[in-house]
Amino acid sequence: MCSTATVQIGSYILTKAFTMPKAKRICQIIKLKPDRVEEYKEIHASVWPGVLAALARHHIIDYSINHYPPLQLLIATFKYTGDDYEKDMKALGEDEETQRWWKVTDGMQESFNEDATGSGKDVPWWTDVAEVFRFEGELSTPEQPGGL
């Protein structure tokens, strides 16, 4: 996707065209322990700045975690904008602040993955979920071909 940025400095107007990186969407799930729901929500109401900085450094944007109470399911979605996902995830897992965060939050969760022992280990803690549908466009208007 090509975008432009315009900046006015005094009487000069500068316009720069740039290409936004194509983001890879990721969706993951994990169980939330029923007795830890409120604690989990409280800690995520003020995520540590170092954790947020690590996510940004490793090309993770638009990150959200949703909770589905009937199944105690956490659903995380984010976009990865880098060019080496495995390398960035390894580096994120080596970040000290992120490791401290995981030590707090992992105890509130139960992995779906057999033999998983925690975030940043050989067996993934969160389970990747396959995308089955995506819509990124706009609906056509009746005046346009293919309109409703």
Residue pairs with C-beta under 8 A, 6 or more apart in sequence:
1 19
1 20
1 22
2 17
2 18
2 19
2 20
3 17
3 18
3 19
3 20
4 15
4 16
4 17
4 18
5 15
5 16
5 18
6 13
6 14
6 15
6 16
7 13
7 14
8 14
21 81
21 82
22 81
23 61
23 62
23 79
23 80
23 81
24 79
24 80
24 81
24 85
25 77
25 78
25 79
25 80
25 131
25 134
26 76
26 77
26 78
26 79
26 80
26 128
27 75
27 76
27 77
27 128
27 129
27 131
28 75
28 76
28 77
28 126
28 127
28 128
28 129
29 73
29 74
29 75
29 76
29 112
29 126
29 127
29 129
30 73
30 74
30 76
30 109
30 110
30 111
30 112
30 125
30 126
30 127
31 71
31 72
31 73
31 74
31 109
31 110
31 111
31 112
32 40
32 67
32 72
32 73
32 74
32 108
32 109
32 110
33 72
33 108
33 109
33 110
34 72
36 107
36 108
36 109
37 67
37 69
37 72
39 108
40 67
40 74
40 105
40 108
41 67
43 104
43 105
44 65
47 101
48 97
48 100
48 101
50 95
50 97
50 98
51 97
51 98
51 101
53 97
54 92
54 95
54 97
54 98
55 63
55 78
55 92
58 82
58 88
58 89
58 91
58 92
59 80
59 81
59 82
59 88
60 78
60 79
60 80
60 81
60 88
60 92
61 78
61 79
61 81
62 77
62 78
62 79
63 76
63 77
63 78
63 79
64 76
64 77
64 78
65 74
65 75
65 76
66 74
66 75
66 76
66 77
67 73
67 74
67 75
68 74
68 75
74 109
75 129
76 126
80 88
82 88
92 98
93 99
93 119
93 120
94 120
98 120
99 120
102 118
102 119
102 120
102 125
105 119
106 118
106 119
106 125
109 125
111 123
111 124
111 125
111 126
111 127
112 127
113 123
113 124
113 125
113 127
114 123
115 123
116 123
116 124
116 125
117 123
118 125
119 125
119 126
139 148
140 146
140 147
140 148
141 147
141 148
142 148
